[in-house]
């Protein structure tokens, strides 16, 4: 290899330089793994080049402490797929998909804020998607399974909301968790404005019923 090639390979991209270290803390594994996945996907087209090897080598050096020990114990090769599989085995959530699915589907808002309830549902969904992402299945099956659990999470969130929010959500018909959260927050803000107007003496017959007609919230269509 010429010196020019080596020089180019040694230029580590900032996105790799700024990647934080992973020492084996389970709570940090999911976000760290996804960050590396994004990096490796960006440079996938350069697989086999000096630059790709340098990036992979840098990522490996970001793995320290217990995580490094696990990789060394299994003599894990310098290959992101192999490294990822070993780290998932040791540091991902230990519950299986069926358990995580059950625990997600029985969630309800209760005394939580809408945002806190959303975060709890989203956290369970993320854990499930992490498990799915590590299955040895084709991309088409992976996409189908991923969408299935996204739909289940959305259904859990809507059904678990307090009061008449589940029925009001039919106005917006959200197709994703973020859309559902956005719709809930808009409904909440609208409710505050209605209550404020009522306290100022607005006519009672202007207050919407429990099941308002679709045109009452035209701005909620997402």
N, C-alpha and C positions, 0 to 999 in steps of 0.2 A: 504494500500500500504506500502511496506517496504521502509526503508530509502534508500536502494540501488537504488530503482526505482526512487525515488524523486531526488536523487543526479544525476542520469543519465539524468533525464528530465531537470534539471537545467543547464546542459551544453549546452549553446546556441552556435550553430555553428557560425563560423566567418562570413559566408556569410549573416547571419541574423544580427549579431552585426553591421556590416559595412553598412547595408542598411540605406540610408539617410532618414530623416524625410520628410513627406509630409504635407504641411500646407494648401493646397487648391489652389496653383497657377496653373491655367489651363495649362500653357505651360510646366509644369513639370509632369503633371499627367500621360501621356502616357508612358514615359520611366520608371517612378516609378512603375506603375501598372504592366508593363511587368517584371520588376525585381522581384516583389513579386510573380507573376505567376510562374516564373522559380523556385523560392524557394519552393513554395507550391507543385509544380509538383515533385520536387526532393524528398520531404518527404511525398508524397501522400500515399505511401505504409505503412506509420507508423500512418495513421489516427486512432484516438482513443487511442493512447498511450500518456503517460505523456510528452514525448519529443515533439510530434506533437502539443499538447496543449500549451506547453511552447513557441514554435516557433510562433504559431499563436498569443499568448498573447503578445510576443515581437513586432511582426509586428503591432499589434493594438496600442501599445504605441508609435510607430513611426508616427502615424497619430495625428497631432496636429492642433492648431488654428481653422480656419474655417472648415477644413475637420473633425476635431474631433467634433465640434459643430453640423455639419450635421448628423453625425452618432448617436450622443446622442439624437438629436431632433427626429429621427426616431426610437429610441430605437433599433438600429441594433444589432442583436445577434453576439456573438463571432464566426462567421463563415465566411470564406474568400469569399465565393460566395455571401453572403448577403452584406458584407462590400463592395465588389467590385461593386456590382450592385448599391448601394447607392451613391458611389463616382462617378461612371460613370454618373449617373443622374445629379449630381450637378457640376462636374468639367471637363467632357469631352467636346469636341467641340460641339456646339449647332446645327450646320448644320446637316440636315438629309443626308442619303446616296445618294439620287438622286441629291441633290444640290452639294455635294462634288464630285460626279462623273462628273457632267456637268462642274464644275469649273476645274477639272483635265483635261478633254478631250479637252478643248479649249486652254490649255497652249501651248506656243511655245517659242523657244529659244530667238529670237529677239536679243537684245543687251547684253544678259547674256553670261557668259562663259558656256561651255558644262557642267562643274561640278556644277555650280550654277543652271542651268536648271534641271539637274538630281536631285539635292537636292529638288527642288520645286516639281517635279513630285513625288518623293519618299515621301515627306512630306504629299501630298494629299493622296497617296496610304495608308500610315500609318494610317491616320485619318479614311479612309474608312474601313480598316481592323479592327481598334479598334471598330467601330460600329458593324461590322459583328460579331466580337468575342463575343459581348454581346447579340446577338440574341438567343432566345430560340429555336434553331433548332438542329437537330442531327449532329453528327460528319461528316457523309458522305456529307450531304447538305452543311455544313460549309466548307468542303474542296473544294467542287465544286465552291461555291460562291467566296471563297478566290482566287482560281486559275483564275476565270473569271476576277476579278478585277486586278490581277497581269498582266494578258495578256493585259487588256485595258491600264494599265499604261505603259507597254512596247511599245504598239502601239503608244500611245500619245508621248512618248519620241522620238521614231524613226521618226515619221511624223513631229514632231515639230522642228527637227534639221535644222540648216541653210544650205544653199547652196546645194551641191550634196551629202551631207552625208547620207540622207535617202536612196538614190539609192546605195551608196557604202556599206551600212550596209547589203545589200543582200549577200555580199561576205561572211559574217560571220554567218548570220542567227541566231542571239542571241535568247535565250529562256528565259532570265530574264533581269531585269534592270541592275544588276551589270555586267553581260556579255556585255550588250549593251554599258555601259559606258566604260568598258575596251577596247572594240573594237574601240570606238570613239577616245579614247586617243591614241591608237596605230596608227590609221589613221592620227591623228593630228601630231604625232611625225614623221611619215613617210613623211608627207607633208613638214614638216620643213626641213628634210634631202634632199628631192628632190629639194626644192627651193634653198637650200644652194649649192647643186651640180650644179644646173643650173647657178647660179650666178658665179660659178667658171669656167664656159665654157663647161659644159657637152653638148653633142650633143642633140638638141631639140627632135629628134625622139626617145630618150630614156625616155622622160617624158610620164607617163601614160595618157591615155585618160580619159574623164569624167566617162565612164563606163568601168573600166578595167576588163580584163578577170579574172576568178576565180583564176588561178594559179599565178597571179601577187602578191597576198598577202598570200602566203602559211602559214606564221607564225601567221595569224590572226584567224585561226580555233580554236575555244575554246571548 
